[in-house]
Amino acid sequence: MVPLIGIEEEYLVVDPRTRHVVPRAADVLAAATDMLDVAYEITRFQVEARTPPSADLSELGSHLRAARKEVAQAARSCGLAVVASGIPVLGDVMSPPLTDDHRYLQGKELYRALQDEISICALHVHVDVPDEEVAVYVGNHLRPWLPTLIALAANSPFFVGRDTGYASWRVISWGRWPVSGAPPYFPTFADYELALRALSESGALMDPKTVFWDTRPSPRLPTVEIRVADVPLDVSDSLTIIGLIRALVVTALRAVARGDRGLPIPSEVLRAAYWRAARDGLVGDSLDVRHGTLVPATVMARRLFAHVRLALAEAGDLSFTEEGLERLLRKGSGAVRQRRVHARGNDLADVVDDLIEATVA
């Protein structure tokens, strides 16, 4: 049986005249009265759209396109726009205005200046799994492939007026939090529970929802949640990455059923691979953490595809995902597009204009 998938995409609210992010998410959400599931995020610069669960990538694509279209229309009715970018290109975002919610305000007290760059937007993918323990072991299996997903989805090269030199500054910025980035390797579920107790005791966690590792058992659903990717600029790229993620989970589930709890890649090696993938994206080399060798990022992407080929075929997603991956490798990620637009006129306003258009293209 093909597991169901649920998607969350986050977008930034911008003023189409100044091209700066603006704290008017509440206005956009109030105007999106027909939206099936749209929600506040931690700052008032962001809105989040969620799809109903589906096993069909084509159906998910229809949901995502409809969600983006409706959020964009709601924004236009307020004289605003929304963009699918991992981090703000322009605007005064530090310290960001937080959404009026007790948990977010409690987090400000706890995490302090870490929240200065919290205006970040990601793609979250929920895939059905039997239980929380299995979700932890699935995370073990996904760890070697998370840097490749970072490179494929990279869409945050510019941050508040400057080129960071990275393809995904969101990954670097987010990685400073105490419970973020790649999850540790957990030999047993008891080790996972012990780690959470210690993290809670340290004060690093407010509650299970603040386990922000890039793969985690969902605190509210019977799913494994994968939250490693920048929100892609293009829905087609989102669907390619979603297809690869579900196939990774299915491949991992089969290994876990055989008693295989994954390869224990050292955390320091995986951290280095994250840094390399966030810096270079699909342009340059990536670290294959299974072998400790640098290879072209495009080669790593095709290795990921080969690893999940059987799961893709059984889900009926093989041709769709292969075509999507090859298209993504040819044209580059959102970061490549953002830099290409900027190079034409050396003006970040042009980048925001292109983001506005491409988000709903």
C-alpha positions in Angstrom: 0.0 0.0 0.0 1.3 3.5 -0.9 1.5 5.7 2.2 -0.5 8.9 2.3 1.4 12.2 2.2 0.4 15.5 3.7 2.2 18.8 2.8 2.8 22.1 4.5 4.3 25.0 2.5 5.3 28.3 4.1 5.3 31.6 2.2 6.5 35.2 2.9 4.2 38.2 2.7 5.7 41.1 0.7 4.7 44.6 -0.3 4.8 44.5 -4.1 5.8 48.2 -4.3 8.8 48.1 -1.9 9.4 44.4 -2.3 10.1 44.1 1.4 8.5 41.5 3.7 5.7 43.0 5.7 4.0 41.8 9.0 0.6 41.5 7.5 0.0 37.7 7.5 -3.3 38.2 9.5 -4.7 40.3 6.6 -3.9 37.7 4.1 -5.4 34.9 6.2 -8.6 36.9 6.9 -9.0 37.4 3.1 -8.4 33.7 2.3 -11.9 32.7 3.7 -12.3 29.8 1.2 -9.0 28.2 1.9 -9.3 24.6 3.1 -6.4 24.8 5.5 -4.2 27.9 5.9 -2.6 29.0 9.1 -0.4 31.5 11.0 3.3 30.8 11.4 5.6 32.0 14.1 6.1 35.5 12.6 3.6 37.9 11.1 5.7 37.8 7.9 4.6 34.2 7.1 1.6 32.2 6.2 1.3 28.4 5.9 -0.8 26.3 3.5 -1.6 22.7 4.2 -2.9 20.0 1.8 -5.3 17.2 2.8 -3.6 13.8 2.9 -3.3 12.0 -0.5 -1.5 9.0 -2.0 -1.4 10.6 -5.5 1.3 13.1 -6.5 -0.9 14.5 -9.2 -3.7 15.2 -6.7 -1.2 16.8 -4.3 0.0 19.0 -7.1 -3.5 20.2 -7.7 -3.9 20.9 -4.0 -0.6 22.8 -3.9 -1.3 24.9 -7.0 -4.8 25.7 -5.7 -3.4 26.7 -2.3 -0.8 29.0 -3.8 -3.3 30.6 -6.1 -5.8 31.3 -3.3 -3.2 32.6 -0.9 -1.8 34.9 -3.7 -5.3 36.1 -4.6 -6.0 36.8 -0.9 -2.7 38.8 -0.7 -3.6 40.8 -3.9 -6.9 41.8 -2.4 -5.0 43.4 0.4 -2.5 45.1 -1.9 0.1 42.5 -1.0 1.9 39.5 -2.5 3.3 36.2 -1.3 6.6 34.5 -2.3 8.0 31.0 -2.1 11.5 31.8 -0.8 13.3 30.2 2.0 14.2 33.5 3.7 13.4 37.2 3.1 15.2 38.8 0.2 14.5 42.4 1.3 13.1 44.0 4.4 13.8 44.9 8.1 13.2 41.5 9.7 15.3 41.6 12.9 13.8 41.2 15.4 10.7 39.8 13.7 7.2 40.6 14.9 5.9 37.4 16.4 2.4 36.1 15.9 0.3 36.7 19.1 0.4 33.2 20.5 1.4 32.0 24.0 3.8 29.4 22.7 5.6 31.8 20.3 6.0 34.4 23.1 7.2 31.7 25.4 9.8 30.7 22.8 11.0 34.2 22.6 11.7 34.1 26.3 13.5 30.8 25.9 15.5 31.2 22.6 16.1 34.9 22.6 18.3 36.2 19.7 18.0 32.9 17.9 14.6 34.1 16.8 16.1 37.1 15.0 16.3 35.1 11.8 13.2 32.9 12.3 11.4 34.3 9.3 12.2 31.2 7.3 10.0 29.1 5.0 10.2 25.4 4.4 8.5 22.5 2.8 7.2 20.0 5.4 6.3 16.5 4.2 4.3 14.1 6.4 4.4 10.4 5.4 2.3 7.8 7.1 4.2 5.3 9.3 3.0 2.7 11.7 4.1 4.3 14.9 6.6 6.7 16.6 9.3 4.1 17.1 9.3 3.2 13.4 9.5 6.9 12.6 12.7 7.2 14.6 14.3 4.3 12.7 13.1 5.7 9.4 14.9 8.9 10.3 18.1 6.9 10.8 17.8 5.7 7.2 17.0 9.1 5.8 20.0 10.8 7.4 22.6 10.1 4.6 20.2 11.6 2.0 19.2 14.8 3.8 22.1 16.9 2.3 21.0 15.9 -1.2 17.5 17.0 -0.5 18.9 20.3 0.8 20.8 20.8 -2.5 17.8 20.0 -4.6 15.5 22.4 -2.8 17.9 25.2 -2.1 16.0 28.5 -2.5 17.4 31.1 -0.1 20.7 32.7 -1.4 19.8 36.3 -0.5 19.0 37.6 3.0 17.8 41.1 3.7 19.7 42.8 0.9 22.9 40.8 0.6 24.1 37.7 -1.2 25.0 35.2 1.5 27.3 33.1 -0.7 25.1 30.1 0.1 22.4 28.4 -1.9 20.3 27.8 1.3 20.9 30.4 4.0 17.8 29.1 5.7 19.6 25.8 6.5 22.6 27.6 8.0 20.5 30.1 10.0 18.1 27.4 11.3 21.0 25.1 12.2 22.0 27.3 15.1 19.0 26.2 17.2 19.6 23.6 19.9 17.4 20.9 18.4 17.5 21.4 14.7 19.2 20.1 11.6 19.9 16.5 11.1 18.6 14.2 13.8 21.1 12.1 15.8 21.4 8.4 15.1 19.3 6.4 17.6 20.2 2.7 18.0 17.0 2.1 19.9 13.7 3.9 20.7 14.8 4.0 24.3 17.8 6.1 23.3 15.5 8.5 21.5 13.2 8.8 24.6 16.3 9.3 26.8 17.6 12.1 24.6 14.2 13.9 24.6 14.1 13.7 28.4 17.7 15.2 28.7 16.8 17.9 26.2 13.7 18.8 28.1 15.7 18.9 31.3 18.2 21.2 29.7 15.5 23.7 28.8 16.2 23.3 25.0 12.6 22.0 24.5 9.4 23.6 25.5 7.4 20.5 24.5 7.5 17.8 21.8 6.6 20.4 19.1 9.9 22.0 19.6 11.9 19.0 18.4 12.9 20.6 15.2 15.1 18.0 13.7 14.8 17.6 9.9 13.2 14.2 10.4 11.0 13.5 13.4 8.0 11.6 14.6 5.2 14.1 14.2 4.0 15.2 17.7 0.4 15.2 16.6 0.0 12.7 13.7 1.0 9.1 12.9 3.6 10.2 10.5 7.3 10.9 10.0 7.8 14.5 9.2 10.6 15.6 6.9 11.3 19.3 7.1 14.8 19.6 5.6 13.9 21.5 2.3 13.6 25.2 1.6 10.1 25.9 0.2 10.7 25.4 -3.5 9.9 28.2 -5.9 8.2 25.9 -8.4 5.3 23.5 -7.5 6.8 21.0 -10.0 10.0 21.0 -8.0 8.0 20.6 -4.8 6.4 17.5 -6.3 9.7 16.0 -7.4 11.1 16.4 -3.9 7.9 15.1 -2.3 8.0 12.0 -4.6 11.7 11.3 -3.6 10.9 11.8 0.1 8.0 9.4 0.1 10.1 6.8 -1.8 13.0 7.3 0.7 10.5 6.6 3.6 9.0 3.5 1.8 12.6 2.2 1.2 13.4 2.8 4.8 10.3 1.1 6.1 11.2 -2.1 4.3 14.7 -2.0 5.7 13.3 -1.4 9.2 10.9 -4.3 8.8 14.0 -6.5 8.1 15.5 -5.4 11.4 17.9 -2.8 9.8 18.0 0.4 11.9 20.2 2.3 9.5 23.8 3.3 9.0 25.2 5.2 11.9 26.8 8.1 10.1 28.8 10.3 12.5 27.0 13.5 13.3 30.1 15.6 12.6 30.4 14.2 9.1 26.7 14.8 8.4 27.0 18.3 9.7 29.8 18.9 7.2 27.7 17.5 4.4 24.9 19.9 5.4 27.2 22.8 5.3 28.5 21.8 1.8 25.0 21.2 0.4 23.7 24.5 1.9 26.7 26.4 0.5 26.8 25.0 -3.0 23.4 23.5 -3.7 23.4 21.8 -7.1 26.4 23.8 -8.3 29.6 22.0 -7.4 30.3 18.9 -5.2 28.5 17.2 -2.4 29.8 14.9 0.3 28.6 11.3 0.1 28.6 10.6 3.8 28.3 6.8 3.3 31.8 6.8 1.8 33.3 10.1 2.9 34.0 11.2 -0.7 33.2 14.4 -2.6 31.2 13.8 -5.8 29.3 16.2 -8.1 25.9 17.2 -6.6 24.2 16.0 -9.7 25.7 12.6 -9.2 24.5 12.4 -5.6 21.0 13.3 -6.8 21.1 10.4 -9.2 22.4 8.1 -6.5 19.4 9.1 -4.4 17.1 8.3 -7.3 18.7 4.9 -7.9 18.3 4.1 -4.2 14.6 4.7 -4.3 13.9 3.6 -7.8 11.9 0.4 -6.8 9.7 2.4 -4.4 9.0 5.0 -7.0 8.0 2.3 -9.6 5.7 0.6 -7.2 4.0 3.9 -6.3 3.5 4.7 -10.0 5.8 7.7 -9.6 8.9 6.6 -11.5 8.5 8.4 -14.8 7.0 11.6 -13.2 9.8 11.8 -10.6 12.6 11.0 -13.0 11.4 13.6 -15.5 11.1 16.1 -12.7 14.5 15.4 -11.3 16.2 15.7 -14.7 14.4 19.0 -15.3 15.5 20.3 -11.9 19.1 19.2 -12.5 19.1 21.0 -15.9 17.6 24.3 -14.8 18.9 24.4 -11.3 17.2 25.0 -8.0 15.4 28.2 -6.9 18.7 29.6 -5.7 20.2 29.3 -9.2 17.1 31.1 -10.6 17.3 33.9 -8.0 20.9 34.6 -8.8 20.3 34.4 -12.5 17.6 37.1 -12.2 19.8 39.2 -10.0 22.7 39.0 -12.5 20.6 40.7 -15.2 20.3 44.0 -13.5 22.1 43.7 -10.2 18.8 44.6 -8.4 17.2 42.5 -5.7 13.8 44.1 -6.4 13.9 42.2 -9.7 14.4 39.0 -7.7 11.4 39.7 -5.6 9.3 40.5 -8.7 10.3 37.2 -10.2 9.5 35.3 -7.0 6.0 36.8 -6.9 5.4 35.7 -10.5 7.0 32.3 -10.2 5.3 31.3 -6.9 1.9 30.9 -8.7 3.2 30.3 -12.3 
